[in-house]
Amino acid sequence: MRRAFWWEGEWRGKQMSCFVTGRKAVCKVGDKMAAFYVFDTPQGVYLRPEIKLVDDWIKVAHRGDDSG
């Protein structure tokens, strides 16, 4: 991942807007703010909630995307 980027999508049925950097993402999910870990893998860039009870992985960029 070369730089920070914005990502818009949906998670658990709620609108999600994230500012993604190299290691962390800060997201607005519905009307709440949440922090996510960022994983830059050979398959793409993924987010995982910092909340230990939730183990969802959200793909936010494909490998080779200009956004990632």
Buried (B, 14 or more C-beta within 10 A) or exposed (E): BEEEBEBEEEBEEEEBEBEBEEEEBEBBBEEEEBEBEBBBEEEBBBBBBEEEEEEEEBBBBEEEEEBB
